[in-house]
Amino acid sequence: MGREPGTVVEVGYAQGWDLTARAPWRPISAEEARERDAAGLPYVAEYRIPGREAPVEVRLVSWPDHHVGLWVYDEQGRRTHQADYRLLDGDRLLTRITRIWRYGGPEVAEFDAEAPRVTYTLHPDTRGIVSHEPRGSKGSRRDTLADVPDEEKWRDRPAFEDWPVISAQVQGLAEPVTLRAAATVADRDAEDAPAGLWRAPRPGTAGPMDALFRPGTRMTTPQHPDMTVVRPRRMGTLNVPSGLLAIDCPLDARGPRLTVAVPPGEHVLEEGQIAFGYHCMYDDRWVDTTEPTAVRLRVSEEPAVSWEMALAPEDDVRLLEDGHVYGFGTDGATGAFADAGAWVPLQERVHQVVDHNEQDDEDFTGSMFLLRTREPGSGAELVAFAVCSDGCHPVWVGRSADGDVVGVVVVVDEMPDLADAS
């Protein structure tokens, strides 16, 4: 038997990739792709075997987002491997996430809920996690520490022509793999971006935060499509003599994960409120109610022109998955605004109140705010508030046109959307 001739793979380029159609969007020449790579503009490289309908590999490069994404396709056009690389440390790529799906046969749909999958999630300075889901999302998950050596975790940023063909490794393409330029495709610049256009992951954003405190604003959620913001409830003030505001769960032993510099002194505590009606199935009647949406420390009367995610020193937004956020964690559905300089004694007082069921002398009835503690010497204060779930809760910092902090907000439940003005 003669030697296998190897595999010829054609390489084409485009400005984007339509995930739904499995097709390039706005094809470009190799030279234009090279120029976009040098200029930091996003582009896609597509690898195809002549005669095969589905691509074998597609790579999205978006240097401004510190991101390179990669999909490997099987002959049925299903994605089987995902790699998410993040550009860190100048010219080094961290293999941040790798996902692998196994399909039981050609008839199994892409990303079938019962398809076995394995996910590697790696971190720059610590060991990562391997998540095993032998029955897909419908079964159990087992997490173990990822034992991935640095030479596999990191790679130098390749030059434009030097990208490895990952699909040759994972699909076992016959060697040698020979790359050649794909045929030129007519320009499609007139086409609008499709709904399924692949883009780099972006961190979660604040949403219409000001609207939560603007009376008369109409908002909506899937559960309650017609909601109206009412006047915020003023819940007193918080004294922050150190000028450093802490935001964290006061029920654990940590201390404080997030801090924001504010002017020293007392600042107003507010609770956003929204009114809506719903049909009560229990006794078949219509109920009108008002519920809290967010808690805010209002630092200034100036409006916020921008909102940013509060970050701890160790947080790096370049590592976040699409729509993900950093925040404070809680196992007791509780957060707090407090003076960071007195966090430890204030937190100890919280534990005394909770452990011994002591009653605070302040009336927070019907509010997400729960209790207040004070440090007698400095007058520093902590005010705890409830959130509607355990887990991670982002903290949003509003800034004025001059960049000054005007407010700090925690959304206590689902963030509503603005309702259609029509």
C-alpha positions as CSV (number, residue, x, y, z in Angstrom):
1,M,0.0,0.0,0.0
2,G,1.4,3.4,-0.9
3,R,2.0,6.3,1.4
4,E,-1.1,8.5,2.2
5,P,-0.8,11.8,0.2
6,G,-1.6,13.9,3.3
7,T,-4.3,16.6,3.6
8,V,-4.7,19.8,1.7
9,V,-6.4,22.6,3.7
10,E,-7.5,25.8,2.0
11,V,-7.3,29.0,4.1
12,G,-9.6,32.0,3.5
13,Y,-10.2,35.2,5.4
14,A,-13.2,37.4,6.2
15,Q,-14.2,40.2,8.5
16,G,-16.5,38.0,10.4
17,W,-18.1,34.5,10.8
18,D,-21.8,33.7,10.7
19,L,-22.3,31.0,13.3
20,T,-25.8,30.1,12.2
21,A,-25.0,29.7,8.5
22,R,-21.4,28.4,9.1
23,A,-20.2,30.9,6.5
24,P,-17.8,33.8,6.2
25,W,-19.2,37.3,6.4
26,R,-17.5,39.9,4.1
27,P,-14.6,37.8,2.7
28,I,-11.3,39.6,2.4
29,S,-7.9,38.7,0.8
30,A,-5.0,37.4,2.8
31,E,-3.2,40.7,2.4
32,E,-6.2,42.6,3.9
33,A,-6.4,40.1,6.8
34,R,-2.7,40.7,7.4
35,E,-3.3,44.5,7.5
36,R,-6.2,44.0,9.9
37,D,-4.0,41.9,12.1
38,A,-1.3,44.5,12.3
39,A,-3.9,47.3,12.8
40,G,-5.7,45.4,15.6
41,L,-8.9,45.0,13.7
42,P,-10.9,41.8,14.1
43,Y,-10.8,39.2,11.3
44,V,-11.6,35.5,10.8
45,A,-9.4,32.7,9.3
46,E,-11.4,29.8,7.8
47,Y,-9.8,26.3,7.1
48,R,-11.6,24.0,4.7
49,I,-10.8,20.6,3.0
50,P,-11.7,20.8,-0.7
51,G,-14.9,18.8,-1.3
52,R,-16.1,18.9,2.3
53,E,-19.1,21.0,3.0
54,A,-18.3,22.0,6.5
55,P,-15.1,23.9,7.5
56,V,-12.6,22.0,9.7
57,E,-11.6,25.1,11.7
58,V,-12.5,28.7,12.2
59,R,-10.4,31.3,14.1
60,L,-11.5,34.7,15.2
61,V,-8.7,37.2,16.1
62,S,-9.6,40.4,18.0
63,W,-6.5,41.8,19.5
64,P,-8.2,45.0,21.0
65,D,-10.4,42.5,23.0
66,H,-7.2,40.5,24.0
67,H,-9.0,37.5,22.5
68,V,-8.6,34.8,20.0
69,G,-11.4,32.3,19.6
70,L,-11.3,29.0,17.8
71,W,-13.9,26.4,16.7
72,V,-13.2,22.9,15.2
73,Y,-16.1,21.4,13.1
74,D,-16.8,17.8,12.3
75,E,-18.0,16.5,8.9
76,Q,-21.6,17.1,10.0
77,G,-20.9,20.7,10.6
78,R,-21.1,20.4,14.4
79,R,-18.6,22.3,16.6
80,T,-16.6,19.7,18.6
81,H,-13.8,21.8,20.1
82,Q,-13.7,25.4,21.4
83,A,-10.6,27.2,22.5
84,D,-10.6,30.7,24.1
85,Y,-7.2,32.4,24.2
86,R,-6.5,35.6,26.1
87,L,-3.6,37.9,25.2
88,L,-1.8,38.7,28.5
89,D,1.7,39.8,29.5
90,G,2.3,41.7,26.3
91,D,2.6,38.9,23.6
92,R,1.6,35.7,25.5
93,L,-1.6,33.9,25.0
94,L,-3.3,32.1,27.9
95,T,-5.4,29.1,26.9
96,R,-8.2,30.3,29.1
97,I,-11.0,27.9,28.2
98,T,-11.1,24.7,26.2
99,R,-14.4,22.8,25.7
100,I,-14.8,19.4,24.0
101,W,-18.0,17.8,23.0
102,R,-18.4,14.1,22.1
103,Y,-21.4,13.1,19.8
104,G,-22.7,9.5,19.9
105,G,-23.4,9.5,16.2
106,P,-24.0,11.6,13.1
107,E,-27.7,12.1,14.0
108,V,-26.9,13.8,17.3
109,A,-27.5,17.6,17.2
110,E,-24.8,20.1,17.8
111,F,-24.5,20.8,21.6
112,D,-27.1,18.2,22.4
113,A,-28.0,18.5,26.1
114,E,-26.9,14.9,26.7
115,A,-23.7,15.0,24.7
116,P,-20.7,14.3,26.9
117,R,-18.4,17.3,27.4
118,V,-15.3,18.3,29.2
119,T,-14.3,21.9,30.0
120,Y,-10.8,23.1,31.0
121,T,-10.9,26.6,32.7
122,L,-7.3,27.8,33.4
123,H,-6.0,30.8,35.3
124,P,-2.7,32.7,34.8
125,D,-1.2,32.1,38.2
126,T,-3.0,29.2,39.8
127,R,-4.2,25.7,38.8
128,G,-7.4,25.6,36.9
129,I,-10.5,23.3,36.9
130,V,-11.5,20.4,34.7
131,S,-15.3,19.9,34.6
132,H,-16.4,16.4,33.5
133,E,-20.0,16.1,32.3
134,P,-20.4,12.5,31.0
135,R,-24.1,13.0,30.4
136,G,-24.0,16.6,29.2
137,S,-25.9,19.3,31.0
138,K,-28.6,16.9,32.0
139,G,-26.3,14.8,34.2
140,S,-24.0,15.4,37.1
141,R,-20.7,17.4,36.9
142,R,-17.4,16.4,38.5
143,D,-14.8,19.1,38.9
144,T,-11.1,18.3,39.5
145,L,-7.9,20.3,39.5
146,A,-6.4,20.8,36.1
147,D,-2.9,19.5,35.9
148,V,-1.8,21.5,32.8
149,P,1.9,22.3,32.4
150,D,2.8,25.9,31.5
151,E,4.0,25.0,28.0
152,E,0.5,23.8,27.2
153,K,-1.2,26.6,29.1
154,W,0.7,29.4,27.4
155,R,1.9,30.1,23.9
156,D,3.7,33.1,22.4
157,R,1.5,35.2,20.1
158,P,2.0,33.8,16.6
159,A,2.8,35.9,13.6
160,F,0.1,36.2,11.1
161,E,1.4,33.2,9.0
162,D,2.4,31.0,11.9
163,W,-0.8,29.9,13.5
164,P,-1.0,26.1,14.1
165,V,-3.8,24.1,12.6
166,I,-5.5,22.8,15.8
167,S,-8.0,20.7,13.8
168,A,-5.1,18.6,12.3
169,Q,-4.3,17.5,15.9
170,V,-7.8,16.9,17.3
171,Q,-9.3,15.3,14.1
172,G,-6.2,13.4,13.1
173,L,-5.9,14.7,9.6
174,A,-3.5,12.7,7.4
175,E,0.0,14.1,7.4
176,P,1.5,16.2,6.0
177,V,-1.1,19.0,6.2
178,T,-0.5,21.4,3.3
179,L,-2.0,24.9,3.5
180,R,-2.9,26.8,0.4
181,A,-4.9,30.0,-0.3
182,A,-8.6,29.6,-0.9
183,A,-10.1,30.9,-4.1
184,T,-11.0,34.6,-4.1
185,V,-14.7,35.3,-3.2
186,A,-16.6,38.3,-4.4
187,D,-16.9,41.2,-2.0
188,R,-20.0,41.3,0.2
189,D,-19.5,44.7,1.8
190,A,-23.2,45.7,1.1
191,E,-24.5,43.0,3.5
192,D,-25.7,43.9,7.0
193,A,-24.2,42.0,9.9
194,P,-26.2,38.8,10.5
195,A,-27.8,38.1,13.9
196,G,-25.5,35.1,14.4
197,L,-22.2,37.0,13.8
198,W,-19.4,35.7,16.0
199,R,-17.8,38.4,18.2
200,A,-15.2,38.5,21.0
201,P,-16.5,38.0,24.5
202,R,-17.4,41.1,26.4
203,P,-17.8,41.6,30.2
204,G,-21.2,42.3,31.6
205,T,-22.4,45.9,31.6
206,A,-24.5,47.9,34.1
207,G,-27.6,48.3,32.0
208,P,-30.0,51.3,32.5
209,M,-28.9,51.8,36.1
210,D,-30.1,55.4,36.4
211,A,-33.6,54.3,35.4
212,L,-34.0,52.3,38.5
213,F,-34.1,55.5,40.5
214,R,-36.0,57.7,38.0
215,P,-39.7,57.9,38.9
216,G,-42.1,57.3,36.0
217,T,-39.7,55.2,34.0
218,R,-41.4,52.2,32.4
219,M,-39.4,49.0,32.6
220,T,-40.0,45.3,31.8
221,T,-38.9,41.8,32.6
222,P,-40.1,38.5,31.1
223,Q,-42.1,37.8,34.2
224,H,-43.5,41.3,34.6
225,P,-43.8,43.1,31.2
226,D,-45.3,46.4,32.5
227,M,-43.4,48.0,35.5
228,T,-43.1,51.6,36.6
229,V,-40.3,53.1,38.7
230,V,-41.6,55.0,41.7
231,R,-39.7,57.4,44.0
232,P,-36.7,55.8,45.7
233,R,-37.0,55.3,49.4
234,R,-34.5,57.2,51.5
235,M,-33.2,54.9,54.2
236,G,-31.0,57.3,56.2
237,T,-27.3,57.8,55.7
238,L,-24.0,55.9,56.1
239,N,-21.0,57.4,57.7
240,V,-17.7,56.7,55.9
241,P,-15.1,58.8,57.8
242,S,-12.1,57.0,56.2
243,G,-13.2,57.9,52.7
244,L,-13.1,54.3,51.6
245,L,-16.3,52.5,51.1
246,A,-16.4,48.7,51.4
247,I,-18.9,46.4,49.7
248,D,-19.0,42.7,50.6
249,C,-21.0,40.1,52.5
250,P,-20.7,40.8,56.3
251,L,-21.6,37.3,57.3
252,D,-18.4,35.5,56.5
253,A,-14.9,35.8,57.8
254,R,-13.4,37.6,54.8
255,G,-12.9,41.2,54.6
256,P,-13.9,43.4,52.3
257,R,-13.4,42.3,48.7
258,L,-14.4,45.5,47.0
259,T,-13.7,49.1,47.9
260,V,-14.5,52.4,46.3
261,A,-13.0,55.8,47.3
262,V,-15.7,58.4,48.3
263,P,-15.5,61.7,50.0
264,P,-15.3,61.2,53.8
265,G,-18.5,61.8,55.7
266,E,-22.2,60.8,55.6
267,H,-23.8,59.7,52.3
268,V,-27.5,59.0,51.6
269,L,-28.7,55.4,51.5
270,E,-31.6,54.8,49.0
271,E,-33.6,51.9,47.8
272,G,-34.9,51.8,44.2
273,Q,-38.6,50.8,44.0
274,I,-40.7,49.6,41.1
275,A,-44.5,49.1,40.9
276,F,-46.3,46.4,38.9
277,G,-49.3,44.1,39.0
278,Y,-49.7,40.4,38.6
279,H,-52.4,37.7,38.7
280,C,-52.3,35.7,41.9
281,M,-53.1,32.1,41.0
282,Y,-53.6,31.2,44.7
283,D,-56.8,33.1,45.2
284,D,-57.5,34.2,41.6
285,R,-57.1,38.0,42.0
286,W,-55.1,40.8,40.6
287,V,-52.4,42.2,42.9
288,D,-50.7,45.6,42.7
289,T,-47.4,45.7,44.5
290,T,-44.2,47.7,44.9
291,E,-40.9,45.9,45.3
292,P,-37.2,47.0,45.7
293,T,-34.9,46.7,42.7
294,A,-31.6,48.0,44.0
295,V,-29.7,49.7,46.9
296,R,-27.6,52.8,46.4
297,L,-25.2,54.9,48.3
298,R,-25.7,58.3,46.8
299,V,-22.6,60.3,47.0
300,S,-23.6,63.3,45.0
301,E,-26.6,65.0,43.4
302,E,-24.8,65.1,40.0
303,P,-26.0,62.6,37.4
304,A,-24.0,59.6,36.5
305,V,-22.8,59.8,32.9
306,S,-21.1,56.4,33.0
307,W,-21.2,53.2,35.1
308,E,-18.3,50.9,35.7
309,M,-17.9,47.6,37.5
310,A,-16.1,47.8,40.8
311,L,-13.0,45.6,40.8
312,A,-10.7,44.1,43.4
313,P,-6.9,44.4,42.8
314,E,-6.8,40.8,41.6
315,D,-9.6,41.1,39.1
316,D,-8.7,41.2,35.4
317,V,-11.6,41.9,33.0
318,R,-9.5,40.4,30.1
319,L,-10.3,37.0,31.6
320,L,-14.1,37.3,31.8
321,E,-16.3,35.2,29.7
322,D,-19.0,36.9,27.6
323,G,-21.5,38.7,29.9
324,H,-19.7,37.6,33.1
325,V,-18.9,40.0,35.9
326,Y,-16.8,40.3,39.1
327,G,-18.5,41.2,42.4
328,F,-18.7,40.2,46.0
329,G,-19.7,36.6,46.9
330,T,-22.3,35.6,49.5
331,D,-23.6,32.3,50.9
332,G,-26.2,34.1,53.0
333,A,-27.9,36.4,50.3
334,T,-26.5,39.4,52.1
335,G,-24.3,42.4,51.2
336,A,-23.2,45.5,53.0
337,F,-22.0,49.1,52.5
338,A,-19.5,50.0,55.2
339,D,-16.5,52.0,56.1
340,A,-13.5,49.9,55.0
341,G,-11.3,51.3,57.7
342,A,-13.5,49.8,60.4
343,W,-14.7,46.7,58.6
344,V,-13.4,44.2,61.1
345,P,-15.1,45.7,64.3
346,L,-18.2,46.4,62.3
347,Q,-18.3,42.9,60.9
348,E,-17.8,41.5,64.4
349,R,-20.8,43.5,65.6
350,V,-22.9,42.0,62.8
351,H,-22.0,38.5,64.0
352,Q,-23.1,39.4,67.5
353,V,-26.4,40.7,66.3
354,V,-27.0,37.7,64.1
355,D,-25.7,35.0,66.5
356,H,-27.6,36.4,69.5
357,N,-30.7,37.5,67.7
358,E,-30.3,41.1,69.0
359,Q,-32.6,43.6,67.6
360,D,-31.3,46.8,65.9
361,D,-32.9,50.0,67.1
362,E,-33.5,51.1,63.5
363,D,-36.7,50.3,61.6
364,F,-35.9,48.7,58.2
365,T,-39.3,47.0,58.0
366,G,-40.3,46.2,54.4
367,S,-36.8,47.1,53.1
368,M,-33.9,45.1,51.6
369,F,-31.8,47.0,54.2
370,L,-31.5,44.8,57.3
371,L,-29.4,46.3,60.1
372,R,-26.9,49.0,61.0
373,T,-23.8,48.7,63.2
374,R,-21.5,51.5,64.4
375,E,-17.9,51.7,65.6
376,P,-18.1,54.0,68.6
377,G,-14.7,55.5,68.4
378,S,-14.7,56.7,64.8
379,G,-18.5,56.8,64.2
380,A,-17.9,54.5,61.1
381,E,-20.9,52.5,60.1
382,L,-22.0,49.3,58.3
383,V,-25.5,48.8,56.8
384,A,-26.3,45.3,55.6
385,F,-28.9,44.6,52.9
386,A,-30.5,41.5,51.4
387,V,-30.1,40.3,47.9
388,C,-32.3,37.7,46.3
389,S,-29.8,34.9,45.9
390,D,-26.4,33.5,47.0
391,G,-23.5,33.7,44.6
392,C,-21.7,36.7,43.0
393,H,-23.2,40.1,42.9
394,P,-21.6,42.9,40.8
395,V,-21.2,46.4,42.2
396,W,-21.7,49.3,39.9
397,V,-20.0,52.7,40.3
398,G,-21.5,55.8,38.7
399,R,-19.3,58.6,37.7
400,S,-19.9,62.2,36.7
401,A,-18.7,64.0,33.6
402,D,-15.6,65.0,35.6
403,G,-15.0,61.3,36.6
404,D,-16.1,61.8,40.3
405,V,-18.0,59.0,42.0
406,V,-21.7,60.0,42.4
407,G,-23.2,56.7,43.4
408,V,-22.6,53.0,44.2
409,V,-25.3,50.5,43.3
410,V,-26.1,46.8,43.9
411,V,-29.0,45.4,42.0
412,V,-30.8,43.1,44.5
413,D,-32.7,40.9,41.9
414,E,-33.1,40.7,38.2
415,M,-32.1,43.8,36.2
416,P,-35.2,45.1,34.3
417,D,-34.9,46.4,30.7
418,L,-36.3,49.8,29.6
419,A,-39.8,49.3,28.1
420,D,-40.4,50.2,24.5
421,A,-41.2,54.0,24.4
422,S,-43.9,53.3,21.8
